[in-house]
Amino acid sequence: MAARQRVVASGRGPNRNADSRRQWTTKAKIWFFGVLAAGLAAVLTGWVTAAPGWVKEKVSPSKPITVTVAREKAFCNSYVVPKSIKDIGVPPKSDGSQTVWSDWNLALGGAEMDWTKVLITVRGKGKSPVTVTGLDFAITDEGPPLKGSYLAHPCGDETVARFAEVDLDRTPPRIVASSAVPRSWGDDQWRTTPLVFPYEVSDTDSESLLVIAKTSEYRAWTAVLTWTDGDKSGSEKIDWEGKPFKTSAITNAVGYTETEGKFVRNG
């Protein structure tokens, strides 16, 4: 696959007034905040496991914000693995960890099917607000949909959150739909209140955004979140343990569903 870099600022603009910022409520409807609060006590540099394994937190002493990245419902994701089912073998046995399924698929070179959901939470370190000015996306590798096996592991329920739907097939990729208030993705109302950059965070006001990156091909991608505190500006790279997220359509894959410890061919 030919590697090519494409970057886009999905949303930027002058500071909005307080009414605009209040669209972002300070209380998330996701239990994830409890995990984030516990992790803030650590004084670390680089990506660390904040708990559980599908949550990664980046803390830098020189920066005024903490950024946490989570693979949303990692134990329920479906993957396109570039291997035949004969070469894949049997599904992994669960040991109670929510990462066994995703870790196993990623180790086989798998990419999440059709879309990748990433929950990004930003919190300031002090009482003075930090302004998040934009979220940019970069394609690091691209090509046709992966050939191999599409492995489904159905479970879970709807996610209620603020959304940003990203079209990875655009040149450059960009946010094409969003909701600034928590809703179920795809309901009749979620596009009526699009999110707007910039917005502010502090040590008491954090914000979460569920990025849904979609493709009808194959894309490896990262993101960059930009910020300013009035005195200086900076950015945080959004990836997974230093590697890009990978997303593939299922067009070239044979479908299987994990059922009672084995893969059953779809249809």
Residue, then its C-alpha position, 0 to 999 in steps of 0.5 A: m500500500a502506498a503511504r501518503q500523509r494528508v492532514v486537515a484541521s477539522g474545525r477552527g475559528p475565533n473564541r466563542n462566547a460563553d453561551s457557545r461553550r456551554q453547549w459542551t456540558t461539563k458532565a459526561k454521560i459515560w462512566f469513563f470519567g471515573v477512570l480518568a479521574a483516578g489516572l490524573a494522580a500519576v505524574l508521567t510522560g508518554w502513553v501509559t495504561a490508566a486502566p483498563g487496557w483499552v484506555k491510554e492516557k498521555v500526561s506531559p509535565s510541560k503541557p497544561i492538558t491531559v489527553t486520554v484515548a479509549r477504544e470504545k467497546a473494544f471487546c465488541n469490535s469487529y475486524v478484517v484480518p488479512k488471513s484465511i480462516k484456516d490460518i486464523g484458527v480458533p477465537p481467543k478465550s476470554d480471561g475477563s479482560q476487555t482487551v483480549w478480543s481486540d488485542w488478538n485481532l490487532a496482533l494478527g494485523g487486523a483492522e477495525m471493520d468499516w469504522t473505528k470508534v475512539l473516545i478522546t477526553v481532554r482535561g486541563k491541569g489547572k484552574s485556568p482554562v485551556t482552549v482546544t482549537g481543533l482536531d486534525f486527521a492524517i492518513t499514514d497508509e491507504g489502499p483497497p479493502l483488506k483481503g481475508s476474513y471479517l470476524a464479528h463479535p457482537c455484543g454491547d449496547e448503544t453509546v450516548a456521547r458527543f460525536a464527530e463522524v470523520d470521512l477518511d476517504r475525503t481528500p483531505p479527510r474531515i468531520v462530515a457530521s457531529s453532535a455537540v450534545p450527548r446522543s445516540w449515534g445515528d438518531d434523528q436529532w444528532r446532527t441538529t447541534p454540530l460541535v464547534f471549535p474552539y472550546e475550553v477545558s480546566d481541571t474541573d471541566s473536561e470534555s469527551l468526544l467520540v470520533i467515528a472514523k469511516t472508510s469504504e477502502y483501507r486507511a491507517w490514520t492518526a489525529v492531532l489535537t491542538w490547544t492554546d492557554g494564552d501564553k503558548s500553543g501546542s498539540e497532542k498526537i492521537d494514536w494507539e501506543g505509537k501506532p496508527f489506527k487501522t480501518s477497512a471495509i469488508t468488501n474483500a473479506v469472507g464473514y465469520t461470527e464468533t459463537e461459543g468458542k468457534f467461528v461460524r461463516n455468515g450467511 
